[in-house]
Amino acid sequence: MRELKSVLVLAFLCLSISFLGNAQEHPSLILTKEGVDKIRKELGNLPLFDASLEVVKQEVDVEIREGIDTPIPKDYSGGYTHERHKRNFLIAQKAGVLYQILQDEKYAKYIKDMLFQYESMYLDLPKHPQPRSYARGKLFWQCLNDSNWLVYMSQAYDCIYDYLSKKERKTLEKNLFKPFADYISIGNPQFFNRVHNHSTWGNAAVGMIGLVMNDDELVQRALYGIEDDGLEVGAKDNDGGFIKTEGQKTGFLANLEEPFSPDGYYTEGPYYQRYAMYPFLIFATGLNNVKPELKIFKHKDGVLLKSVNALLNLTDSDGEFFPINDGQKGMSYHSRELVTAVDMAYHYGGQDRSLLSIAKEQGRVLLDDSGLSVASAIEKGLAEPFEKKSLNFKDGSKGDEGGLAILRAGEEETTLVFKYTAQGLSHGHYDKLSYSLYHEGDEVVQDYGLARFVNIEQKGGGNYLKENTTWAKQTIAHNTLVQNESSHFNGKYEIGSEHHSDLYFYDDSNPTLQIVSAKEINAYPGTEMHRTMALIEDKDFENPIVIDLLRVTSDEVNKYDLPFYFIGQLMQTNFEYDSPKTLNVLGDANGYQHLYREGSGIASTENSKVSWLNKGKFFTLTTKTNTDDQLLFTRMGANDPEFNLRREAGLLLRRENTKNTLFVSAFETHGSYSPVSEFAVNSYSNIENLDVLVDTNEYTAIRIVPVKGKSIMLLVANKDASKKTEHSLKIDGENHTWSGPFEYK
């Protein structure tokens, strides 16, 4: 009997030890007990961390003094109830961090009181009264924002977990957190069970609260999606994007695998990559801390941390993201999402010292283990410059669906962004082989970006405006070829999502000539577009110049429009044009209905020139023209009674009754103007002539003749991109030989 008792006692002790060994500590998501101890010991020693802490403390203290408000939801983005609930989750997360670091119970009490106010209302809340979303939330008009709330609140809950009694935790989990997680997942599979930045937020929200609650079923649901979701293949959201496609995988891991290329490029574009990086990295950090066996930061060859570097390179000289696809101009790496991305990439990604210079520029760090690492390294003087170089990013989960090339040159950084990507999911635009051009961080030739005033209630509730579909996504809104006034793929998502452009060649090995070339054969059936763009540094030009060759071959005769959306004040043209007293609209569909015709001219020479001034710099476009080409000055804003579009200018080169053709253009940045001295320096173009020497199916050769200096010649092999192939071409009696797809001399 005594032996039996001993065995039972031993078994009980083993069970107890096992239970204690498996017990989860809190905090454990982003903050850890060990990390908090290190932070407390370093307080007062790291200026950047201390300053960041003080800013957060002042912000939260003000909110605590003003009291808690959890109003009944009624507004779209920008309205009071929307912004109040958003403010609540942002402040609650910060209050949780302050509680852990400062050990002041007022912060824990603030979170507790807020959570119980939500607990008392959540189960009785109906769907949000605003019906616009394909997946309506309860606190917000869409499940996306509800997921934002849960991602942040799960961190706050983790920070005060041990402050709450077991009964309080049980009440919150039963009446708030579990129903909340179920609603945005099982209750809205069309939102949760897809590959999209929306679903990334939903997956992270469900997974993070699952980690805090130690609910493995929720964590598995987050990682792998819902197996039986009841969705029909081909279902779409309000933007026309597919909710479910044949054989698609779902869940957080699928969202980590599918949208990212091996290079770390995110197919929706940098604006939405920036937005999605927060849930990607926050949930990954929680998984790394609670479930290290998943090795989440090594998933897909470490693509998540790799993507941070890619995202930082998708910015101009001022750190603002290129507005590819749906993207709001002005969004930059100073955003809160990028503070998270930079700090975590440094801490978990091998401590790349160049990231520290970005963190210094951001001027704040996260109040967690990663922020401590960054602040400590900066204090030790370890920061190195983050150098942006020319890069060619592959698109597609396997890197075989087109890509995006960024060419940079010059002391003042001239930057050419050339897009030959896949569609980019529902946020993609119909702009194959489009480009934008920057100088010193300022737009020279622009991409419009999105048509939306984010979180400004007066403009469509802060949501996407109808002009995003009727203008911003249409091909004519971009600097690329339009055939017969119709958009690429007829503006149909289901067609565009099946295709991508193909890289022909890319070479940035020679700083004198950096060049990229790509082809598109599906945008207009029966028509092939082949665009080659080069960034050239030459001693006879003040700044790098851009050469643009766009070859079009078609089975039929068409009308071709090639727009140039320049930024600045028109200075001069070398062709005559008429300006009508009454503005007429350029067309009636596919974006043309939003363009006024402000001027009309006919090319009178083989080279047509347009010069403009912007921010003290002169710019000139020289384009090769036929004598019957039309040159149309346009202005955005037609059929826009609510003034949702910016009133910006463009030049449209129109070539009608044409089957096969070649568009050749050159861009110069030159001179300066000071309104103080009132001196204009080097205000005229330095290109005397732009000649087409050869244009056949096999070869294209052009010559740039400067006003002063030596001529430049660029030769391109149109059929063979192999670097090993030998080419020979006779021009004006002289034989030119070279190896590879291009030659520059």
N, C-alpha and C positions, 0 to 999 in steps of 0.2 A: 504493500500500500504506500509505504514511504517512498519507494522507488517510482511509483506511478505519479505521486505528487511532485517529485523532483523533475520528472519528465515534463509534466504539465507546466510547471513553473518555468522550465527552460524554454519550452515552446512559446509560452506567453512572452518571455523576455525577448526571444528571437523575433516574434511578431511585432513587439513594441519597437525593437531596434529598427526592423525593416520599415515600419510605418513612419518612424521619426526620420529615417534616412530618405524616405520619399516625400516627406512634407516639403511644400514649396515655400520658400522665403518670399517676403515682400519688403521693399519693391524688387521686382525681378524683370520687368519689361525693358525699360530703357535705363532707368537707374538700377543700380544693384547696391546691396548693403556694403560690400567692399568698396565700391566706387564712391558712395556717399561718405564713408569714413575718410577716404583720400581727399575728397572735396573739402570737408570740414577742416582738415589739417592744413590745407593750402590757402584757406581764406586769408586775405590780406597780403598774399605773396605774389599773386598773378593779376596785374592791373586790368588786362582785358577781361578776364573772368569776373573780377570784382565789379568792374563797371557794368558788365552785362547783368550781373545779379542785382545791382542797385536799380537799374532801369526797370527790370521785371518787378522788383519789390515795390517801387513807387507806383507802377501801373496797377498792380493787384491791390495795393492798399487803398487806392482811390475807389476801386470797384467795391471793396468790402464796405467802405464808408457809405457808399451810395445805396447799398442793399441789393438783394436778389430779386430779380423779376423773371418769371417764366410765363409769359403771356400766352393766351390761346392763339395758335398759329392762324394767320390769314393772308400774309403777303407773299409776293414774289421776291426775288433778290432785290436788295436795296430798301425794302420796306422795313418798318420798325420791328415787327415780330421776327422777321427773318434775321435781321442784323442783331437783335437782342439774343436770340438763341445761339447765333454764331459767336457772339461776344462771350456768352456764358461758357461755351466749351473751350474757347481759347484761354480764358482767364482761369478756369478750373484746372486745366493742365498745368499752368504756371504756378497756381497756388499749391498744387501737390508737390511740385519741385521745391518750392520755398519751405513747405512743411518739413520735407526730408532734410534739407540743408540747414535750415535755421532752427528747427525743432520748436517752432512756435505754434501752439495748438489752435490759434485763431484761423490759420490757413486750413487746417484739417476740418475745423467746425464749419467754415464757410463752404467747403466742398460737400460735407455731409448734409448741411441744410439744403443746399442746392439740389443734391441728388434726391433727397426725400420730397422736395417739391415736385420734381419730375416724376418720381415714383407714384405720387398721389394722383397724378393726372394722366399718366401714359396709357394705362389699360382702357380708359374711357375715351381716349382721343379717336376720332374717326380719321379717315384719310384727309389729307390736306385739302382745303376747299378749292384751291386753284387747280384746274384740271389739265393743264397743258402738257405735263410730262407723261412719257410712256410708262413711268413707274413712280407714282405719287408716294411721297413720304407721309409721315404724320406730323413731325415737328416742322418740316420744311416741304416745299412744293415738289421736291423730287427726292427719291431714295438716296441719290448721290450725297446730298447735304446731310441727310440723316446719318449716313455712313461717316461723314466728316465728324459729326457729333460723337459717335461711338468710338472712333479712333482716338480722339482726344480725351474723352471721358474715361475710357479704359485705363489710360495712363494716370489720370487723377485718382481713380478708384484704387489702382495698384499702390499709389503712394500713401493712401490713408487706410489701406486694408486692415492693418493691425490696430489702427486707432478705433475702428468700428467693432462693436460686439458681434458675436456669432449670430445673434438674432437679427441684428441690423443688416448684416451681410446677406443673410438668408432672405430677408424681405426685399432688399434691393435686387437681388439676383432673380427672385421669383416673379416680382411684379414689374421690373424695369429691364434689366439687362438681358435676360433670356428671351422674353417676348420681343424685345427690340431686335435682337440678333435673328430671331426666327422670322420677324416681319420683313426685314430687308433681304433675307435669303430665301427661305421656303415660301414666304408670302409673295415674293416678287422675283421669281426665277428669271424672268426676262431681263431683269437688271443684274442679278447676281451671277447668273450662269452664262457668261459670254466672255469674249476677249475684247477688252476695251478699258480705258482708264476709269470709267464708272465702276466696272466690276472689280478693278484692283482696289479701289476704296472699300467696296462692299466686302471683298474677301479679307482685307486687312482688319476691318472693323469686327467682323465675326470671329476671326482668328485671335485677335488681341484680347477681346473680352473672354474668349475661351481660355486663353493662357492664364489670365488673372484668376478666373473661376476654377481653373484646373479641370475644365470640361473638354475632354479629348474629342468628343463627338463634334463639338463646334470647331475645334482646330482642324480636324480631318475634313470637315465640310468646307472650311476656308481654303485648305490646301488643294483639294481635288474637285470641288464643286459638288453639285447635287446630281446624283446619278439619274434618277427618274424625275425630270423637271416638267414634263407635260408640254413642252414647247414644240411647235411645229417647225421643221426645217424651212428656212426662208422667211421667217417672221422678221419684221423690221421695227426700228424705233422711229421716233418722230423726225429724225434727220435723214431717214432713208437708209441707215446703216443696218446691216444684218444683225439680228439678235442671235440667231442660231444658223449655223451652216452645217453641211453634211460632214459627219465624222469629227466635229471639233471637240477638243479637250477643253475643260473649264477649270476654274479655281485659280488660286494664287500662282501655283507653279506654271500653269498654262499661260497665264498673263506675263510671267517672267520669261517664258521660252518663246512665245509666238511673236510679240511685237518688237522684240529686240533683235537686231542683227548681231553677228559675232563681234562687230566693231563697237557695239554699244549704242548704235543709232536706233532711235525709237520711231516706229513707222508713222505715228500720228504727228510727228514734228516736235521741235524743241519746246514750244509753248505748253503742250500737253505732257511732254516728258517732264518738264519742270513741275507741273501740277501732280503728276503721278509719282514723282520721286519720293515725296513724303511718305505715303502709305507703303510704298515698296521698301524703303529703308527702315521705317519705324517697325513694321511687322517683322522684317528680316532681323533687326536687332533683338526684338523680343524672342524670336525663334532661336537666335544664336545664344541668348542667355538661358532660356528655359529648355530648349531642345537642341543642344549643340550637336547631337548625333546626326541631325539633318545636314550639317555643313552648308547652310544656306548661302553663305557668301562665296562658296566655291561652285555653286550651281551654274551649269552652262558655262564652264570655264571662267567663273567669276565675272559674268557679264554685268551684274548689278553695280558693282564698284567700278568696273570699266566704263560704264555708261556715264558716270559723273564726269570723267575727263572728257568724254565725247560731248556732253552737254555744255561744258565750259567753253569748248572750242566752237560751239554753234552760236557764238556771240560776236558782236562787232567790237570795235576798239573801246567803246564805252561800257562793255559788258551787257549790252542789250541783246536778247535773243533774236535771231533772224525770224521774221514773221512767215514761216513756211506753213502752208495749209492754214487752218484756223489758228491765228496767233495775234494777240493784242500787242501792238507796238508799245515799246517802253518797258515791258516786262524784262527783268534783268536778274543777274545772279546776286543781287542784293535782296531778293525776296526771301521770306522765311523758309521756304522749301529748300533753297540753295544753301542757306546757312546750315540746315540739317545735312544736306548732301555733302558739302565740303568737309564738315567736321567728322562725319561718319566715314567718309571715304579715306580721310587721313588716318583715323583711329583704327579702322578695320582693314584697310587696304594697303598696308605696307609703308605707311608714313611717308608719302610723297611730299617732299619739302616744298615743292612749287605750289601745292595747295595752300600752304601757310600764307603766301602773299595775297591770295584771294581772300582768305579769312581776315587778314589785316585790313584789306580794303572794305570788307563787309562791316568791320568795326564791332562785331559782337560774336559771341559763341553760345552754343547750347549749354545749359546748366546741367550737364551730365558727364559721364565718363569720357565721351569723345570730345566735348568742349574743353574739359580739363586738359586732355592731351594736347589739343591745339594751342590753348593759352600757355601751357607750360613750354611747348616747343618754341613759340613765338618769343616768349620771355628769354629763352636761352639763345636767341638770335639765329635760329635755324632756318628762317624763311628764305626761299629762293624765288626768283621771278618765274611766273607762269608764262611761258612763251607760246603764243599761238602761231602755228605754222600752217602751211598749205596741207590739206588733208582731203582724202577721198573716202567717204563713208559708204559702206555697202548697206543696202536695205534688204529686208526680208529675214525671216528666222534663220535661214541658212546662208544669208548673204548673197543670194542669187536673184534678187528682185530689184535691179536697178540700184540707184544710190544718189548721193549728194556730194558734189565737189566744192571745196572752198579753196580758192587761190588767193594768196596774200603776197604783196610786194611793196617795196618803197618805204622810206623813212616815215612818211606820213600815213602809211598803211592804206593802200588801195586794196579793196577786197571784192572779189567776184564770187557770187554764190550761184552755182549752176545745179538745177534740179532735174534729175532723171529717175525719180523714185517710183515706188509702187503707189497705189492710190492713197494710202494713209488712213484706212478705215473711214468711218463716217465723217471725220473731220478733214478729209482730203479735198483738195481742189483739182479742177480739171485743167491742169497747166503743165503738160508734158514738155520737157526741154525748155522750161522758163528760166529766167535768171534775175538777179538783182545786183546792184553795184553800189559800193560804199567808198567813201574817202574820209579818213579821220573819224570814222564812226557815224558820219552823216550820209543819208541816202543821196545818191546821185540819180540812179534809175531804180524806182521803187517797186516792191510788191505791196499790194494793198493791205494784206492781212485779213482780219475778220471784220464783219459788220455787226458790231455789238458794243454796247456801253456796259461793261461788266459791273454788276451790282449798283447801277444807277437806275433807280426805280422809274424815273420819268421816261426812260427809253425802253419800252417793252418789258418793264419789270426787271430790267437788268439782264435779260436773256437774249438769245440770238434773234436778230431782226430778220424780217422776210427778205431784206436786201442782201443778207448773207448768201441766200440761195440764188436770188435773181441777179446779183452782181458779183460779190466777192469770190464765189466759187466758179463763176463762168470763165471761160478761156480768155475772152476779150479783156478781162480785168487784169491780165498778166502780160508779161513781155515775151510772148511766144506767138506762133503762127495760128491764125484762125482761117479756116477754109469755109467759104460760102456762108459766112456769118453764123456758123453753128459751132457749138462747143465740142471739145474732145469727147468721144464716146457718147455724143448727143446729151452730155450732162447726166448720164444714167449711171448710178452707183454700181448696180449689179453687173454692168459691162466693164466699167473702169476698174473694179476691184479684181477682175480676172487678168489684168494686164499690167505690165510695167515696161519702162524703157530699158534699153540695153546699152551698157558702156561699150564704146568702140575702142578708145584708148584714153589713158591718163598718164601724164608725166610732169612731175614737179622737180625733177632732178637738176634742172638748169635754171638758176634764178633769173637768168636773162629772158628765158621763154618758158613759162609754165602753161600747160595746155590740157584741155579735156575735150573729148568728143563722144557723142552718144547718138543712138538712133531710136526712132519711134515708128512702128509700122502698124499699130492698132488704133490709134486715136481717130484716124479717118481711113476706113477700109479702102484699099486701092491706092493709098498715098503713103509714101515714105518720107519722113523728115530726118535729116542728118545734120546735126548742129555741132560745130566745132568752135570753141571759144578759147582765146589765148590772152594771157596777161604778160605784156612785154615791157622790159626795162631797157631803154636805149638812151645813150648819152645825148642824142639830139632832141629828146623830149624831156620836159621839166619833171614830169611824173610818169609812172607806168601807164601805158595805153592798153586798151582792150580791143581785140579784133574778134569779130563775130561773123562766122560763115554759116549760113543756113541754106542747105540744099533741099529742094523739094522735087520729088519725082512722083507723078501720078498717072493713073490710067485714063483720066478724063481732064477736060478743060475746066478750070475752076476760077473763082475769085479768091485772092489771097490778101489778108490783112495782117500787117505786122505792127503792133503798137509799141511805143516807147513812152513810159510814164516817168517823165523827168520832174525833178523837184527844183523849183526856183523861178526866177523872173526871166522871161524871154528877152534876149539881147538883140539877136540879129539872125536873119536867114539870108541865103543867097538865091532864093526863089520868090517870086511874087505870089501873093495870096489875097483873096477877098475875105473881108469880115462882114457877115450879114448883120443888118440892123435888127432882125428878129431871129432868135435862135431856133433851129430845127433839131429834132431828135435824129440820131444817126440810124436807128433801126427800131424794130418793134418786139424783139425777143432776144434771149440768150445773152443778156447784159447790154446789148446795143441800145435798148430802150432807156438806159440810164446815162447815155452819153449825148451831150450837146455838140453840135458841129459849130465851132467858133471861127473857123477859117478854112478856106479851100484853095488849093493851088495845084498846078501841074508842074512836074519836074522839067526844068528848062536846060539842065546840064547833066552830064554823066555822074557828077557828084553833087548831092544836095546836102546843105549844111544848116544846122540849127545850133545856136549858142545861147547859153543862159548863165545867170549869176545866182549863186546861193551861198550865204554865210561867208562872203568875202572871197569866194573862189569862182573862177570861170570854168565852164564846161562846154565842150563842143562835140556834137554828134555829126559825123560825116558818113553818109550812106550812099552806096552805089545805086543809081536810079536809071530807069529807062525814060525816054522822053514823053511817054504817055502815062507814067506812074502818077497817081494822085497823092498829094500830101495834105492831110487833114488835121487841123488842130481841134482837139476835143476837150471837153470839160465834163467831169462827173457831176451828177446831180439832177439829171432829167427824170421825170416821173418819180419824184421823191418828195412828196408834199410835206412830210414830217421832218425833212432835212436830216435824214439819218446818215447820208453819205457825205464824205468830205468833198469839198469843191476843188478838185485838183486837176492839173492839166496833163495832156498827153499829145503826142504826135503819132498819127497813124499813116503808115505807108501802104497804099492800096495798089495791087497789081491784078488787073482783070484779064479774062479771056486767055488764061495761061495754063499750060499743062505742067511742064518742067521748068524750074527756075532756080536762081541763086540770089539770095540776099546777102550783101556784104556791108558791114558797118564797122566803124571805129569810134571809140570814145577817148577823149582827151580831158585831163584835168590840168588847168594851166593858169598862171598868173594870180593876181590878187587885187582886191580893192579895199581901201580903208576909208570909211566915212569920216574919219578924223582928219587925215591928211588930204583926203579927197583925190588921191592918186590911184589911177588904174594902171597896173603893171602887167605886161604880156597878156593882154585881153583877147588876142586873136588866135585862131587855130594855127598850129604849125604843120598841118597836113595840106600839102599842095594838091595831091591827087591820090585817089584810091582806084587802082586798076585791076581788072580781072584779066589775067594773062591766059589762063586755060580753065575750062570747066567741061569735063567729060565724065562719063560714068566711072572712069578709072582715076582721074586726077582733077584736083582743083588747085590753081596757083594764083596768088594775088601779089600785088606790089603796093607798098605804101611809100609815097614820095613826099618827103618833108619839104617845107619851105626852105629850111636851112639844114644841110647835113646829107647823109648818105641814105639811099633807098633801102628799104627792108623788103625781103621776099619771104613768103610763107607758102610752102607746097604741102598738099595733103593727098595721100593715097586713099581713095574712097572705097576700095573693095577689099584691101588686105591690111589688117592691123598688126601683122606679125612684125616683131622687132628685127627678125633675121632677114626678111625679104629685101632684096636689092631692087631699087627702082631707077629708071632712067627716063627723063623727059626733056624734049627739045623745045626751047622757048626762044623765039626770035633768032633762030640759027645757032643758039648756044645750048649745049647738052648739059643737063643737070642730073647728077647721080647722087643717090643717098641710100641709106639702110633704114628700115623702120617705116612707120606710118606717116611721118611728117619730116619736113626739113625747114630750117630757119636760117636765112643768110642775109 
